[in-house]
Amino acid sequence: MSRRISLSCILFLLSTAALAQGQPSSSANKYFEQGNRESKRGDLDQAIAAFTRAIEISSQPMHNKRSNDTLRTAANSFSTIEDETSGITVIDPLTAHALNGRGVALLKKGNIEQALNDFERALRIQPNLVEAYVNRGGARYAQGDTDGAVSDWTRAIEMNPKLAAAYLDRGAALLQIGKVDEAVADLDKAIALDSKEAKAYGHRGFARMLRNDFDRAIADFDSAITLNPRLPWVFEGRGCVKLVRNELEQAIADFDQAIALDPEFATAYMKRGLALLNQGKATEALRDFEQAQTIEPSLNDRLTPFIEAARSSPPKRIAITPNEM
């Protein structure tokens, strides 16, 4: 449908490490905070390096000398317990948060397998780390495991029913697989919890378009753009509604903006081409169809009838329905 679900569109949470079980070394904490700063700034390589150093320092075993202490370690790749009576390995909880942070940076770089490994290790160390469930859901979705992703987001919601990001991500995924009513329920909840989250309005705009509720779809896209005018897929979504309504000039303006924000946005070229074709501008339409084909060859089957319509004499208009968007 568009680039609405992608690594750049899913909200990943970087925890500020509420560490209740033990004292992280000041050195490990320093690297952890540095990793957070670099990640927020967008320097993912530096973030990964800092989180890695935090993991190395914080995962050094600490031994509790009280033999009757009932603490048990969470299993992970850094330590094992051979004799519970001789000493108990305590894993610094900062390790889990640093693994989660590194996983986020890796996922943003497209290193899905490595990111999944970090999220899973974080959860083995700290099974109640809700951020890691949200983020592992994003990694699973990126890997094509929709069921696993939805399961992780559902688990996150069970743990924290006020976590807007989990409702947002689950709602967006449900929308992609055609569960529109369930998606809307999740997106409504996400907006109720965080009315400033642009992506929730954007996803709900697509859902409302699929319900033929065009006025409210436009209102949602407008809200999303007001909150964040840097999301190309939101402009593309609003353009889709206008294309369905045959408001061709306005549709083209939105597709223009989507392409300006993301020059590799293949479906925006395709849909702008449809608007141009329906205006009778076959030559310009063909140029957009060919550009879409170049960027994303997997669109060939969808593009073929449009190209044929543009090359026919005279060019043929294409009827557009919401489900084709």
Kinemage of the C-alpha trace (Angstrom):
@kinemage 1
@onewidth
@group {chain A} dominant
@subgroup {mainchain}
@vectorlist {calphas} color= white
{ca met a 1} P 0.000 0.000 0.000
{ca ser a 2} L 2.781 2.455 0.831
{ca arg a 3} L 5.825 2.810 3.044
{ca arg a 4} L 3.686 3.049 6.134
{ca ile a 5} L 5.261 0.025 7.814
{ca ser a 6} L 8.997 0.164 7.583
{ca leu a 7} L 11.972 0.442 9.890
{ca ser a 8} L 11.734 4.206 9.743
{ca cys a 9} L 8.027 4.227 10.637
{ca ile a 10} L 7.847 2.075 13.612
{ca leu a 11} L 8.354 3.812 17.026
{ca phe a 12} L 11.223 2.214 18.963
{ca leu a 13} L 11.710 3.068 22.617
{ca leu a 14} L 15.057 3.781 24.195
{ca ser a 15} L 14.783 3.204 27.907
{ca thr a 16} L 16.381 5.446 30.467
{ca ala a 17} L 17.150 2.372 32.545
{ca ala a 18} L 15.212 2.415 35.763
{ca leu a 19} L 17.683 0.206 37.509
{ca ala a 20} L 16.323 -1.227 40.705
{ca gln a 21} L 18.514 -4.277 41.093
{ca gly a 22} L 22.068 -3.307 41.690
{ca gln a 23} L 24.386 -0.421 40.938
{ca pro a 24} L 25.804 -0.093 37.422
{ca ser a 25} L 29.383 1.063 37.267
{ca ser a 26} L 29.707 4.750 36.470
{ca ser a 27} L 31.752 3.792 33.421
{ca ala a 28} L 29.064 1.479 32.019
{ca asn a 29} L 26.369 4.042 32.709
{ca lys a 30} L 28.423 6.725 30.945
{ca tyr a 31} L 28.651 4.612 27.798
{ca phe a 32} L 24.953 3.756 28.013
{ca glu a 33} L 23.966 7.429 28.164
{ca gln a 34} L 26.373 8.185 25.315
{ca gly a 35} L 24.713 5.476 23.245
{ca asn a 36} L 21.299 7.033 23.885
{ca arg a 37} L 22.549 10.457 22.829
{ca glu a 38} L 24.198 9.179 19.661
{ca ser a 39} L 21.115 7.157 18.732
{ca lys a 40} L 18.793 10.129 19.170
{ca arg a 41} L 21.197 12.229 17.101
{ca gly a 42} L 21.162 9.617 14.341
{ca asp a 43} L 24.808 8.540 14.556
{ca leu a 44} L 23.997 4.839 14.684
{ca asp a 45} L 27.547 3.519 14.363
{ca gln a 46} L 28.705 5.576 17.330
{ca ala a 47} L 25.603 4.518 19.254
{ca ile a 48} L 26.344 0.849 18.605
{ca ala a 49} L 29.951 1.303 19.716
{ca ala a 50} L 28.899 3.021 22.953
{ca phe a 51} L 26.185 0.472 23.780
{ca thr a 52} L 28.648 -2.351 23.059
{ca arg a 53} L 31.120 -0.878 25.525
{ca ala a 54} L 28.345 -0.521 28.130
{ca ile a 55} L 27.421 -4.174 27.585
{ca glu a 56} L 31.036 -5.314 27.946
{ca ile a 57} L 31.512 -3.451 31.217
{ca ser a 58} L 28.134 -4.105 32.805
{ca ser a 59} L 28.100 -7.819 31.984
{ca gln a 60} L 31.190 -8.590 34.044
{ca pro a 61} L 30.068 -11.085 36.708
{ca met a 62} L 29.463 -9.869 40.242
{ca his a 63} L 29.331 -12.519 42.957
{ca asn a 64} L 27.129 -12.353 45.997
{ca lys a 65} L 29.013 -13.756 48.970
{ca arg a 66} L 25.935 -14.641 51.009
{ca ser a 67} L 25.423 -18.344 50.385
{ca asn a 68} L 21.811 -18.338 51.548
{ca asp a 69} L 20.777 -15.555 49.172
{ca thr a 70} L 18.034 -16.766 46.849
{ca leu a 71} L 18.871 -14.520 43.921
{ca arg a 72} L 19.092 -16.296 40.613
{ca thr a 73} L 20.651 -14.993 37.456
{ca ala a 74} L 18.828 -14.685 34.153
{ca ala a 75} L 20.457 -16.984 31.619
{ca asn a 76} L 22.557 -15.165 29.024
{ca ser a 77} L 25.655 -15.509 26.920
{ca phe a 78} L 27.976 -13.978 29.487
{ca ser a 79} L 27.737 -16.332 32.437
{ca thr a 80} L 26.518 -19.658 33.792
{ca ile a 81} L 25.903 -21.007 37.259
{ca glu a 82} L 27.733 -24.221 38.003
{ca asp a 83} L 27.216 -24.321 41.757
{ca glu a 84} L 24.472 -22.219 43.294
{ca thr a 85} L 25.846 -22.723 46.781
{ca ser a 86} L 29.310 -21.384 45.998
{ca gly a 87} L 28.317 -18.035 44.581
{ca ile a 88} L 25.538 -16.525 42.546
{ca thr a 89} L 26.196 -14.536 39.401
{ca val a 90} L 24.232 -11.285 39.351
{ca ile a 91} L 23.689 -9.663 35.975
{ca asp a 92} L 23.704 -5.881 36.053
{ca pro a 93} L 20.273 -4.793 34.751
{ca leu a 94} L 22.012 -2.083 32.725
{ca thr a 95} L 23.157 -4.867 30.408
{ca ala a 96} L 19.581 -5.530 29.294
{ca his a 97} L 18.916 -1.855 28.639
{ca ala a 98} L 22.155 -1.491 26.686
{ca leu a 99} L 21.306 -4.572 24.602
{ca asn a 100} L 17.895 -3.068 23.906
{ca gly a 101} L 19.463 0.244 22.883
{ca arg a 102} L 22.002 -1.445 20.630
{ca gly a 103} L 19.227 -3.522 19.089
{ca val a 104} L 17.319 -0.350 18.204
{ca ala a 105} L 20.367 1.127 16.470
{ca leu a 106} L 21.045 -2.116 14.614
{ca leu a 107} L 17.426 -2.321 13.498
{ca lys a 108} L 17.491 1.231 12.198
{ca lys a 109} L 20.557 0.251 10.154
{ca gly a 110} L 18.689 -2.749 8.746
{ca asn a 111} L 20.668 -5.393 10.646
{ca ile a 112} L 17.543 -7.317 11.593
{ca glu a 113} L 19.073 -10.605 12.734
{ca gln a 114} L 21.590 -8.879 14.999
{ca ala a 115} L 18.869 -6.649 16.396
{ca leu a 116} L 16.648 -9.644 17.149
{ca asn a 117} L 19.514 -11.333 18.940
{ca asp a 118} L 20.046 -8.276 21.142
{ca phe a 119} L 16.356 -7.952 22.012
{ca glu a 120} L 16.136 -11.648 22.870
{ca arg a 121} L 19.236 -11.483 25.061
{ca ala a 122} L 17.814 -8.406 26.797
{ca leu a 123} L 14.601 -10.298 27.546
{ca arg a 124} L 16.476 -13.313 28.891
{ca ile a 125} L 18.245 -11.014 31.338
{ca gln a 126} L 15.211 -8.870 32.186
{ca pro a 127} L 11.945 -10.569 31.147
{ca asn a 128} L 9.843 -7.572 32.205
{ca leu a 129} L 11.630 -5.088 29.899
{ca val a 130} L 8.566 -3.903 28.012
{ca glu a 131} L 10.578 -1.778 25.550
{ca ala a 132} L 12.347 -4.881 24.319
{ca tyr a 133} L 9.011 -6.515 23.474
{ca val a 134} L 7.969 -3.440 21.476
{ca asn a 135} L 11.284 -3.359 19.658
{ca arg a 136} L 11.446 -7.104 19.051
{ca gly a 137} L 7.973 -6.779 17.546
{ca gly a 138} L 9.370 -4.222 15.114
{ca ala a 139} L 12.250 -6.516 14.200
{ca arg a 140} L 9.940 -9.488 13.708
{ca tyr a 141} L 7.664 -7.438 11.493
{ca ala a 142} L 10.622 -6.271 9.428
{ca gln a 143} L 11.551 -9.937 9.029
{ca gly a 144} L 8.060 -10.764 7.761
{ca asp a 145} L 6.879 -12.451 10.957
{ca thr a 146} L 3.599 -10.553 11.437
{ca asp a 147} L 2.160 -13.071 13.910
{ca gly a 148} L 5.283 -12.899 16.059
{ca ala a 149} L 5.281 -9.111 15.920
{ca val a 150} L 1.632 -8.847 16.938
{ca ser a 151} L 2.293 -11.318 19.770
{ca asp a 152} L 5.137 -9.142 21.077
{ca trp a 153} L 3.082 -5.953 20.917
{ca thr a 154} L 0.181 -7.709 22.638
{ca arg a 155} L 2.546 -8.851 25.389
{ca ala a 156} L 3.812 -5.280 25.767
{ca ile a 157} L 0.226 -4.015 26.112
{ca glu a 158} L -0.514 -6.662 28.740
{ca met a 159} L 2.505 -5.471 30.688
{ca asn a 160} L 1.736 -1.777 30.234
{ca pro a 161} L -1.794 -0.958 28.983
{ca lys a 162} L -0.842 2.712 28.663
{ca leu a 163} L 1.973 2.144 26.179
{ca ala a 164} L 0.845 4.098 23.111
{ca ala a 165} L 3.684 2.804 20.918
{ca ala a 166} L 2.539 -0.809 21.223
{ca tyr a 167} L -1.026 0.057 20.189
{ca leu a 168} L 0.315 2.136 17.313
{ca asp a 169} L 2.593 -0.580 15.962
{ca arg a 170} L 0.036 -3.341 16.386
{ca gly a 171} L -2.673 -1.227 14.772
{ca ala a 172} L -0.469 -0.417 11.792
{ca ala a 173} L 0.388 -4.092 11.307
{ca leu a 174} L -3.242 -5.182 11.604
{ca leu a 175} L -4.177 -2.611 8.977
{ca gln a 176} L -1.597 -4.031 6.593
{ca ile a 177} L -3.147 -7.507 6.837
{ca gly a 178} L -6.679 -6.219 6.299
{ca lys a 179} L -8.002 -6.276 9.872
{ca val a 180} L -9.342 -2.749 9.574
{ca asp a 181} L -11.735 -2.699 12.535
{ca glu a 182} L -9.135 -4.106 14.929
{ca ala a 183} L -6.581 -1.672 13.554
{ca val a 184} L -8.858 1.305 14.126
{ca ala a 185} L -9.504 0.209 17.716
{ca asp a 186} L -5.754 0.097 18.387
{ca leu a 187} L -5.089 3.401 16.648
{ca asp a 188} L -7.923 5.098 18.544
{ca lys a 189} L -6.308 3.869 21.753
{ca ala a 190} L -2.863 5.059 20.666
{ca ile a 191} L -4.243 8.529 19.972
{ca ala a 192} L -6.132 8.607 23.266
{ca leu a 193} L -2.864 7.841 25.061
{ca asp a 194} L -0.680 10.154 22.979
{ca ser a 195} L -2.533 12.780 20.966
{ca lys a 196} L 0.739 14.186 19.591
{ca glu a 197} L 1.811 11.021 17.743
{ca ala a 198} L 1.559 11.859 14.032
{ca lys a 199} L 1.930 8.287 12.784
{ca ala a 200} L -1.192 7.131 14.628
{ca tyr a 201} L -3.298 9.702 12.784
{ca gly a 202} L -1.636 8.748 9.507
{ca his a 203} L -2.388 5.056 9.870
{ca arg a 204} L -5.938 5.776 10.952
{ca gly a 205} L -6.321 7.980 7.882
{ca phe a 206} L -5.606 4.956 5.677
{ca ala a 207} L -8.068 2.856 7.685
{ca arg a 208} L -10.776 5.454 7.245
{ca met a 209} L -10.058 5.651 3.545
{ca leu a 210} L -10.583 1.886 3.303
{ca arg a 211} L -13.952 2.405 4.998
{ca asn a 212} L -14.811 5.082 2.379
{ca asp a 213} L -14.898 7.620 5.199
{ca phe a 214} L -13.028 10.151 3.095
{ca asp a 215} L -13.688 13.347 5.038
{ca arg a 216} L -12.434 11.895 8.297
{ca ala a 217} L -9.500 10.280 6.484
{ca ile a 218} L -8.470 13.713 5.192
{ca ala a 219} L -8.863 15.130 8.704
{ca asp a 220} L -6.530 12.463 10.089
{ca phe a 221} L -3.915 13.046 7.393
{ca asp a 222} L -4.142 16.802 8.035
{ca ser a 223} L -3.578 16.209 11.754
{ca ala a 224} L -0.583 13.989 11.043
{ca ile a 225} L 0.962 16.584 8.734
{ca thr a 226} L 0.430 19.347 11.286
{ca leu a 227} L 2.213 17.279 13.926
{ca asn a 228} L 4.997 16.054 11.643
{ca pro a 229} L 5.339 17.440 8.104
{ca arg a 230} L 8.316 15.144 7.357
{ca leu a 231} L 6.435 11.867 6.810
{ca pro a 232} L 6.240 11.206 3.044
{ca trp a 233} L 3.749 8.345 3.382
{ca val a 234} L 1.218 10.671 5.034
{ca phe a 235} L 1.272 13.024 2.042
{ca glu a 236} L 0.966 9.961 -0.186
{ca gly a 237} L -2.035 8.810 1.859
{ca arg a 238} L -3.808 12.138 1.586
{ca gly a 239} L -3.033 12.139 -2.121
{ca cys a 240} L -4.667 8.712 -2.414
{ca val a 241} L -7.921 10.010 -0.936
{ca lys a 242} L -7.898 12.955 -3.315
{ca leu a 243} L -7.139 10.660 -6.234
{ca val a 244} L -10.107 8.430 -5.346
{ca arg a 245} L -12.272 11.560 -5.134
{ca asn a 246} L -10.956 12.709 -8.526
{ca glu a 247} L -9.420 15.844 -7.008
{ca leu a 248} L -6.487 15.405 -9.338
{ca glu a 249} L -4.562 18.672 -8.944
{ca gln a 250} L -4.620 18.383 -5.162
{ca ala a 251} L -3.630 14.714 -5.370
{ca ile a 252} L -0.650 15.567 -7.583
{ca ala a 253} L 0.450 18.262 -5.128
{ca asp a 254} L 0.479 15.712 -2.289
{ca phe a 255} L 2.368 13.136 -4.362
{ca asp a 256} L 4.851 15.866 -5.316
{ca gln a 257} L 5.469 16.531 -1.632
{ca ala a 258} L 5.844 12.818 -0.847
{ca ile a 259} L 8.444 12.479 -3.597
{ca ala a 260} L 10.264 15.636 -2.475
{ca leu a 261} L 10.618 14.096 0.988
{ca asp a 262} L 11.570 10.654 -0.375
{ca pro a 263} L 12.825 10.633 -3.981
{ca glu a 264} L 12.880 6.806 -3.942
{ca phe a 265} L 9.186 6.468 -3.043
{ca ala a 266} L 8.098 4.244 -5.947
{ca thr a 267} L 4.377 4.031 -5.185
{ca ala a 268} L 4.147 7.827 -4.968
{ca tyr a 269} L 5.447 8.013 -8.553
{ca met a 270} L 2.963 5.346 -9.589
{ca lys a 271} L 0.015 7.146 -8.049
{ca arg a 272} L 1.079 10.525 -9.369
{ca gly a 273} L 1.250 8.840 -12.758
{ca leu a 274} L -2.354 7.686 -12.326
{ca ala a 275} L -3.470 11.225 -11.513
{ca leu a 276} L -1.624 12.567 -14.541
{ca leu a 277} L -3.096 9.850 -16.755
{ca asn a 278} L -6.601 10.725 -15.588
{ca gln a 279} L -5.845 14.342 -16.460
{ca gly a 280} L -5.008 13.239 -19.984
{ca lys a 281} L -1.256 13.800 -19.563
{ca ala a 282} L -0.137 10.411 -20.856
{ca thr a 283} L 3.487 11.332 -21.575
{ca glu a 284} L 4.063 12.639 -18.056
{ca ala a 285} L 2.215 9.652 -16.627
{ca leu a 286} L 4.438 7.218 -18.514
{ca arg a 287} L 7.512 8.956 -17.155
{ca asp a 288} L 6.266 8.424 -13.594
{ca phe a 289} L 5.300 4.801 -14.247
{ca glu a 290} L 8.748 4.076 -15.654
{ca gln a 291} L 10.415 5.763 -12.690
{ca ala a 292} L 8.360 3.646 -10.288
{ca gln a 293} L 9.321 0.543 -12.251
{ca thr a 294} L 13.010 1.444 -12.065
{ca ile a 295} L 12.943 2.054 -8.329
{ca glu a 296} L 10.832 -0.974 -7.434
{ca pro a 297} L 10.683 -3.716 -10.103
{ca ser a 298} L 8.250 -5.700 -7.936
{ca leu a 299} L 5.579 -3.183 -8.992
{ca asn a 300} L 5.724 -4.410 -12.605
{ca asp a 301} L 2.500 -6.404 -12.443
{ca arg a 302} L 0.573 -3.476 -11.028
{ca leu a 303} L 2.119 -1.031 -13.450
{ca thr a 304} L 1.557 -3.021 -16.652
{ca pro a 305} L -2.150 -2.128 -17.135
{ca phe a 306} L -1.434 1.508 -16.329
{ca ile a 307} L 1.368 1.676 -18.879
{ca glu a 308} L -0.842 0.032 -21.484
{ca ala a 309} L -3.607 2.548 -20.766
{ca ala a 310} L -1.169 5.444 -21.136
{ca arg a 311} L 0.162 4.092 -24.449
{ca ser a 312} L -3.244 3.405 -25.963
{ca ser a 313} L -4.708 5.795 -28.480
{ca pro a 314} L -6.386 7.712 -27.088
{ca pro a 315} L -5.043 7.194 -23.532
{ca lys a 316} L -7.537 5.510 -21.203
{ca arg a 317} L -8.583 6.777 -17.809
{ca ile a 318} L -8.204 4.393 -14.867
{ca ala a 319} L -10.994 3.997 -12.309
{ca ile a 320} L -9.544 4.175 -8.800
{ca thr a 321} L -10.983 2.575 -5.639
{ca pro a 322} L -9.679 2.773 -2.058
{ca asn a 323} L -8.681 -0.906 -2.018
{ca glu a 324} L -6.286 -0.255 -4.930
{ca met a 325} L -4.439 2.352 -2.907
